[in-house]
Amino acid sequence: MSLARIALHFSVVLLLAGCGGGGKDAPAPPPPLPAGSVGFSASSYSGAQSTGLITVTVSRLDGSRDVTVGYATADGTATAGTHYTARTGTLTWASGDTAAKTISLPISNATANTSEVAFTITLSNPTNGLTLGTPVTAAINITTTAPATHSVRVSGNRLLDGAGNVLQLRGVNFSGFEFVAIGGWSPTDPSGGQAGQPNGPRWTAVKAWRANTVRFALNEASWLGSSCVDTDGVTRDADPGDNYRSHIQTQVQEATAAGLYVIIELHWAAPGNTCPMVQTQMANADHSIDFWTSVANTFRSNPAVIFSLYNEPFLFGLAAGQDQWAVMMRGGSLSYYPATSGTHNYQNITTTWTVASMQAMLDAVRATTATNVVLIGGVDFSNNMSGWLTNMPRDALNQIAAGWHPYPPMQFTTSATIAAGGSGYVVGDTITLAKPNTVYTPAVLRVTAVGASGAVSAVSITNSGVYLQTALPTTAVAQASTSGTGAGATFTLGGWGNLSSTWSMPVNWPVVQAISARVPVVISEIGEHNAPGTVGAPFLQQFLPFAGANNWSVIGCCWDVFQEQDNVLIQDVNGTPTDGYGRVFYDWMTGAAWQ
């Protein structure tokens, strides 16, 4: 450094030393916040094995500094992997945080314990001045007694809880397990943290909707830990984190501990060595029996778990003369199946393959001694229930229920006749008709001929619209807007075509009523439009009161933050309802105003 720079540097130091406070010493920094101590709120905790979860509390005393403490479980008479899931981790308090923290300890209920067993959890490695209080170790006792009311069984045409009360399931679908692991997207969390929810939903948010049920969609290959080949020829590990089963078991345990019933369903499956990365027509004889044998063995001792054998059968590819109900319920073969890849290379694989029938999968479940309630769907994506009663599988335990997916029946117009020609139109004008309601999309017409004073005399359809079958226009429809200056034209719409299955139409509801006179009916999926700004859900506002009056159980799809315009219930991790469908379903669940 030069002499000039040294002199300048010295002058600046002297100047800075004399600045601020008139030469007085700077005030001393405030003393650090106290760290305090932490310890368990009790020296022992107990919980029934069938609840699947024991929660312990760590309390903080006399401290508000930012600190951490570690914890770890250790075997006693209970063994990790057999009786419980080992847990290690760190609890963190931010500066000013004095609240107690909880640790959830999953308890295995795959095999019933014959006596009480126990393990311990210990705190260690406090930081930033934190000390360990007492107790620093807590005993965790796993009892063999289950709460009597947290179970579900079939009695006649009703579901009953453990106390014998009539039970109507009301809940939500949680999507992710069917596609995340097989896609290799999130090895550490095979449900993919859907809805910003790492390792599953926030159960307090689910319960705030007054839900009593959650439905998990599973992937056959991921549960079985298989490798498979996609349509790009890529060999995939269907369980890349080697944690698929354990994550599902933990979420089931947490859900039942929160007082929820759980539906486990086979969502994606594929024959041979093909990766199940898209929905196929039906379960397959190659793997689906093994899947249900394993799942039933895992959850047979949890009476709050329901098994749904296959999500949405659609028996495309039947040989001539085959009956779709007979093949689905009792067995048969199909001529092709759809498949895809990580690059969306969708193909129909042409080969004859054998389905796993509902009867065969039910028999596999019962062969494990599982007595759980089993759901059996219909054909045409579980929407058509016409042949359910005459083809229902046999169950010696009489513990089966019907699963139905009545999504809104949507149609489009194929003809538009002129009710009134109006005036001021020219050929080429487009006319957008009035919206059928706040949710669905109106038809758009093009003027192809005009008469005197510009009255419309002929039109073509440029957009057929999307109309709810239960609310088709029965009178002439006026225009909402036009590209020109014409006004006054009205149109009668007709020639309706189907955009979706017609089986959700009210004319078919009595068929489902006939089923529910024999066995319980569980609507395990339903949804409607939820784009931002949507008001109402016309189909659900008609259907849900009817379902409730008939004691049909209803599980809405889906408890996930997907950027989709339909069938999404929530906007965020806290369970804020989406516009339209989400708000209407929330109001129905909680008994709010529109009813």
N, C-alpha and C positions, 0 to 999 in steps of 0.2 A: 504494500500500500504506500503511495507517495506521501510526503510530509503535508502537502496541501490537503489531501483527503483525510489524513489523520487529524489535522486541525479542525476540518469541517465536521468530521465524525464526533470529535470531543465536544464541539460547540452544540451540536444537536442533542447529544446526551445530556448536557447541562441544561439546555432549554427544556427538554422533556421532563427532566427531574423537577423543574420549577413550575410546570404547568399543572393546573387543576388542583383546587383545594387550597390555594394560597400558601403552598409549601407545607401543609399539614400532611401527616402520614395517611396513606390510604386506609380505609376501614378494613378490619380483619374479615376474611371470608366467613360466612355462616358455618356453624358446626355441621358435620354430615348428619343426615337423618339416621335415627337409630335402626339397627338391623333387626333386633329382637330375636325371637326363637320360634321354631316350628316343631310340631309333634302331631301325632295322630289324635283324633278327637276321642278315641276309645282304644282300649288295649286289645279288644277283640271285636270281630264282626261276624255275623252269621247270616246265611241265606240258603234257601232250598235249592237243591240241584236243578230242578226243573225250571227255575226262573232264569237260569242261564247267565246271570250276572250278579256280582256283589260289588257295591260301590263303597269306597272308604274315603274319609275326609281328613285332610291335613289342615290344622288350624295354625294361625300365626298370632303371636303375642308380642306386644310392646315393640313393634317395628313397622317402618314404612319405607325403608331404603329398598332400592332395586337389588334383588337377591335371587339365588336359585338353590335348589336342593335336589339331589338324585334319589331314586328309589329303585328297588329290585325285589322280586319275589324269590322265595326259596322253598323247596320241598319240605314237607313234614310227612304225615301219613298220606297226604295227597301228593300225587306225582304230576309234574308238568307234562302236558301232552296226553295224559290219561284222564285226570280229574279237572284240570284247569289249564288255561293258556298262560305261560310265563310272561311277565311284563317287566321291562326296565325302562327308565326314562328320566326326565328332568321336569320339575315344576318350576315355573318362573313367575316372579312378582315384579311388576314395573314399579318405579318410584311412586310412592303414595298409595300403592295397592296393599290393603290389609286384609282382603277377603280370603276366606278359606278356599282351598282347592280340593277337587275330587279326583280319584283314580278309579277307573272302571276295570274290574277283573273278570274276564269271561270264564264261565264255569261250563265244563263239558257235560252234556246230557245225552250223549250218544248211547251210553250203557248205564242203566240205573245202578246207583251205588246201593250196597246192602247195609252199610253202616256209615256213620258220620266220619268224615276225613277232614284234615286241616293242613294248611300251609301258612307261611308267614310273609310279611312284606316289611322291609326295613328302609329307613331314610339314611342318607349318607351324603358326604361331600358338599356341605353347605358353603356358600361363597359370600364374599363382601361383608364379612363380619357376622353373618348369621350363625346362630348356635342351635344345636339340637336340643329340644326340650324332651319331655316325656309324655307319652311313651314314644320311643324311637322305633320300636318294632311292634307290629300288631298281628294277632293271630286271626286267620281267616277260616272259619268253620263252615263246611259244606254239609248241610243237613239233608235228610232224605224225604222230608215232608214238603209237599207242594201246596200252594194256595188252592183251595178247592174250586174257586170260581174261574181260574184262568185256564180253561180248556174249552174245546168245542167238540160237539158230537151231533149226529143226526138222530132225531126222534120223529118218525113219520115224515111229515113234510116241513119240519121246522129244524133250525139249528138251535141247540141249547148250550148254555155255558155250564160250568161245573156245578153250579148251585141249582141247575134245572130251570133257569130263566130262559125265555125265548130270546134269541139273539139275532139281531140284524147287523151284518157286517157293513160298515161304512168306512171307506178308506181311500188309499192312493196307491198308484203304481210307481215304483222306483226303477227307472231304466238305466242300464249301463253294463251290468254283468253279462248281458247277452253279446255285446260287440266289442267292448274295450280290450279285454285280454286277448281275444283271438286276433284283433287288429294290431296287437303289439304296441298300443299307444301309451300305456301307463303301467309298467311292470310292478311298481311299488303299490299301486292301488287299482286292482282289477275292475272296480266300478268306475274308475276314471275321474273321481271327484266331481261327479255330475252336480249341477246346481251350485257349484262352489262349495261342495260338501265333501271334503276328503274323508274317505273311509265311511261314507254313508250319510244319510239324512240327519238333520238335527231333530231329534225325537221330540223336543219341547215344541218346535214349530209344527210338526205333524200333529201333536196332541192339541195344539191351539186351534186346529180345525175341527176338533172333537172327533178325530178319526179313531177307530179302534182296530184298524187293519192296515197292513202294508203288503204289497205283492212284489216279489222279486222275480225278474226274468233271467233265466240261466241259459248258458251255452253248454251243450252236451260235451264237446271235445275239451273245453276248458275245465269242466268239473272232473272229467276222467283223466286229465293231464296228458292228452294225446298229442302227437304230432300229426300234421295233415298237409295236404297240398292244395293250393288255390289254383284258380284258372290261368294264372300266369306261369304255373309250374313251380312256384315258390313253396318250399317246405317251411311250415310255420310251427312254432311251439305254441300250442293253444293256452298254455299257462306259463308265460315267460318269467313271471316272478316267483313261481313255485309257491303261490300263496292264495290261489283262487278259493279253494275249499275253506281255508282258515278265515279268510275275510268274510265269506258268506256266513260261516258259523258264528263269527263275532257279531255280524249285523243281526242275525236271527236272535242271538242271545240278548243283544241290547234292545231290540224291538220288543221281545216278550217281557224283558225286565221292565220296560216302560209301560207294560199293560196292554200291548198290542197283540193281535193275532197276526200270523204270517202265512201268506200263500206263496209257495215255491212252485214255479211252473217251468216246464221245458219249452223254451222259446225258439232257439235255433238248433237244428240237428241236420246231419247229412249222412248218407250211406257211404260205404267204402272208405277210402282215405281222403275224401274231399273235405275241405275246410267248411264248417257251417258258418258262413259269413253273410247269409241271407236266409229268409224264411223258406223252407221247403214245404211240400204239400202235406207231409205227415211224418211222424216219428218213424224210425227205421229199425229193422230187425238186427242190423249189424251192431248198433251201439246203445239204442235207447232202453233196452231191457237192462243192460248193465248199469246205465245211468240211474234208472229208478231203483234198482236193487241197492246201489250205493247210497243214494239220497235217503231212501227209506231206512236203511240201517243207521244212518247218521242222525236222523231226527225222529225216529219211531218212539222215543221215550218223552218227546215234547208234545203234549196233547193240544198245545196252542198252534201247532203247525198243520196247515192244510196242503195237500199235494194236488196240483193241477197238471194233468198228464201231458197235454199238448196244447199249445197256445191257440192257433187258428188253422185247423185242417181245411184244405181245399183240394179236392181229389181230382186234379187235372192229370190227364195221362192214363185214365182207366181204359182197359181193353173193352171192346164191344161186348155188351151184355152184362158187364159188371155193374153192381149197384153201389153207389158211393157210401151209403150208410152201412151196408154190409162190410165193405172193405175197411172202413174206418173203425168200426166196432169189433169185427171178428177176424179181419185179416185179408190180405190179397197182395197184388203187385201193381206198380205203375210203370209207365214206359219211359219216363224222363224225370229229371229234377233240375231246378235252377241252382246256379252257383256263381260266385264272383271272386274278386281278388282285391288287393289293396289299391289297384289302379282302376277299380270299377269295371273290370273286364267281365261283364255279365254274359253268361252263356246258359243254354239249356243242354244239360248232359243227357244224351240219348242212350239209355241203357235200362234194361228191366231190373227193378229192385223191389225188395219185399218190405212192406210196411210193418211196423210194430203196432198191432191193433190196440185199441183202448182196453179190450179184455185182457190181452197178454200183458200189458203194462200194469193193469190193476192186479192181476195174478202175481206179478213179480213183487209188487209192493206188499201184498198180503203174505207172500212166502217168507218175508223177513219177520213176521209176527207184528208188523206195524198195523195199528188199528186206526190211524189217522183218517180224517175225512178226506175223500178224493173227489175232485171236480172233473166232470166229463163234458167236453164242449160239443158243438154242433158242426155242421158242414158249412161250406161257403164262408170261410174265415170265422167260424163260430157264430155266424149271424143267422143262418137258417136252422131252425129247431124243429122243422116239420116232422122228421122221422125219429126224434129222440126217444119218445116213450116206447115205440114199438121195437126199437133196436138197442135199448139201454143194456149195458153189460150186467152180468150177474155178480153180486157181491154178497157172500154169506153173512157178512157183518151188517149189511144194510147201512153202510156209511158212505154213500155217494150222493152227490148233488150235481145239478146241471149248471154248466157255465155258458153264459151268453154274452155276446159283444154287439149290442144294438147301437152302432154309430148312426148319425143322422142320415136318413134316406134322401139323397139328393138327385135332382132331375134337371134336364135341360129342354128347352123348347125347340121344336123342329118346324113349327109353322106360326105365322103371324098374319092374321087377316085384319082388314081395315074396318074398324067400327065407325070411325068418323075421320074424314079426310083433312079437316082443317083448311088452312090457306097459307099462301106465302112460301111454299116449298118449291125447290127445284131439284131436278134429277142430280143425284150424287150427294145430296145432303145425308148426313148421318144423324140418327135419332137414338139417343140413349133413353131407355124407358125408366120409369120410376123404380126405385129399389123395392124389391118385394118385402123387405123388412130391414132392420138395421144391420143385419149380418150377411145376408146372401147377395149375389151379384145379379144385376138386371141384364136383360138382353139388349143388344145394340143392332139397329136396323139401318139399311141403306135404301134411300128412295130411288126406285128404278123407273117410275112413271108418275106423271102428275096430270091433273085435269084442269078445268077452268078455275081461275083464281089461285092456281098453285095448290089445289087440293091433292093430297097423296092418293094415287090410285093403285100403286103396286110397290112392294118393298122386297128386299132380300134380307136374310139374316147374316150379319157379319160376326156376331158373337151370340152364342145361344144362351148365355147366362148360367147361373147356378141357383136353383130354386129348391126350397125345402118341400118335400112331397106332402108333408102334413099341412102346408099352408100355400098351396098353389093358387094363383089368382083366378078367381071365378067370374070377375067382371072385367070390362075393358080397362086397359092400362094406358095411362097418359104418358107423355114424354116428360123426362126430367130436364133434358137439354138437347140442343141440336146445333149442328155446325153452321146452319144458316139462320134465316130470320122467320121461318115458318112457325106456326102455332096452331094448337087446337086439335091435332090428330090424336086419335086413340086406337088401340089395337087389342084384338083378342088373341091370346096365345093358346097353343095346343100342341098335339102331336108329341107328347112328352116322352123323352128317352131317359134311361137310367144312367146316372153317374156312379152309383153305388148300389149295393144290394138293397132290394126292396123289402127285406125281411124285418126291418125296423119299423115298417109302417104300422099304424094302429090297427089295421085290419087283421094283423097277425098276432097282436098281443094276446087275444084269447087262447091261442095255441100254447103260449108260454104259461098262461094262467092254468091251463089243464095240466101242464108239467108240474107246476108248483102245487097242485092239489095232491101230487104223489110224492115229490121229493123237493128239497129246498132248491131255490134258484139263486145263483150268484152271478150278477153282472160284473164280470171281472175286468172288463175294459169298457170305457165310454168316454166321449169327448165332444168338443164342438169348437167353433172359431174363437180365437183369442188374440188376433192382431191388435196392436195398440189403437185405442180409440173405439174398439168394438163395444157396443152396448147391448147387453142381453145375450141370451142363448135360446132361441125360440123352441128348438126341439127339446132341450133338456127341461125347459120350463113347462112343457107339456108332459114329458115322460117321467121326470123324477117324482112328482106327487103320486102318479099312478104306481110307480115301483114301490114307493113307501107304503101306500095303502095296501099293497099285496104282500108286504113283508119280504120283497126281493132285496137281497143284499146288493150294494153298489160300490164298486171300486173305480175311482176316476183315474184317467191317464192324462198326464204323467207328472210326478213330483220332481221335475227337472227344469233347469233354465236352458232350454233349447231355443235357438233362434228360428222357431217355426211359427206358422200362422194358425195352427190347429192343434188341439189336444195337449196343450201345455197349461199346467195349473198355476205355476208360481213364477214370480219375477226375480226372486232373490232367495238367499239362504234362510231368511227369516220367515219365509212363507207368505209374502205379500201376493195376493191373488193377481193373476193376469186379468186384463180387460175382457169383457164378454164372458166366455166359458168359465174362467177361473173364479170370477166374482160370483157368478150364478151358482157354481158348485159349492163354493165356500158358504154362501148364504143358505143353501139347502142343508149343508152339513151342520151349520150352527143355528138353524131355525130363524133366519133373518127375514126381512120384510116382504120380498116378492111373493112368498107363499101366503 
